[in-house]
Amino acid sequence: MNWNEFLAPSWQKAAVAALLFALFVPFITYWNGIMCIRAPCPSDAAGSLLIFALLAPTHTVYSLNLPIALVGAIVCYALACALLGWKKGKKK
């Protein structure tokens, strides 16, 4: 396997990685409308960009977990490379 070709950037890999990132990486913490008096409290809601955009458009973002976002972006790019490499290998 040629790792340079496998990891070489392309617009297809970037598009697939961005889609995977938006759908599955939960790095946004936002208010979900639950208020608690005692612990444990499920008031913290973490979600991906898609979940936040669909379910909480008027809610406040509390924090962005940048380490999770960075690791998620790396994993999503690796998955995109694997998916597109598998598809390319299957064609041959």
N, C-alpha and C positions, 0 to 999 in steps of 0.2 A: 504494500500500500504506500502510495506517495503522499506523505503528510502535507507537503506544500500545496499540492493540488486539492487535497481534502479540505484544508483550512483556508484556501484562497478566497477572498471576499468576492461576492457577486451580488447583483441586485436581487436575485431569487433567494439567496440565503438570508440576506438582510430582511426581505419582506416576510419570509417564513419565521425568522427569529423575532421580528417585531410583533407578528400576530400571536405567536406563542407567549411572548412576554406580556402582551396586553390581556390575554385570556387567563393565564395561569399563575403569574407571579404576584403574590399578595404582599405588597410593600407599602400600601397606604392604610393608615389607621384613621378612621372617621367615626363621628358620633352616629349611632344607629337608633337613637330615640329611646333607649332603655336607661332609666335612672334607678339606682339601687340605694338602699339604706344600709345593708350589711354585705359582708363578703361571703362567698365568692360572687362576683358580679359579672354578668356577661355583657357589660355595657361597651367594652372595647370591641370594635369590629374591624378586622383587617381584611382587605380585599385587593383584587387586581384592578387595573384601570377600567376594564369592562364592567366589573361588578359595581365599582364606584359610580361610573357614568350612568348605568342603568337604574340602580337602586337608591342612590343617594345624591341626586343632583343638587339639592338645596342644603345638604348637610355640610358641616364644617370639617375640614381635614385637620386632624390633630398633629400627625407627624408622618414623615416619609422615612422609612427604614432603608437608608442608602446601602448598607452592606448586603441586605437581602436583595435589593434591586441590582446591585453589581453582580453578585453571584448568580442571580436569576438570569441576567442578560448573557453571562458567559455560558450557562447551561443551555439556554434557549438557542444560542448560536451553535453550540456543539450539536444539539439535537437537529437543528436545521441542516447542518453539514452532513450529519448521518442520514437524515431522511432523503435529501437530494442526492447524496452519494449512492445510497441504496437504489433509488429510482434510476439513476444513470447506469449503475452496474447491472440492473435488471433489464434495461433496454438492449445492452450489448449481447 
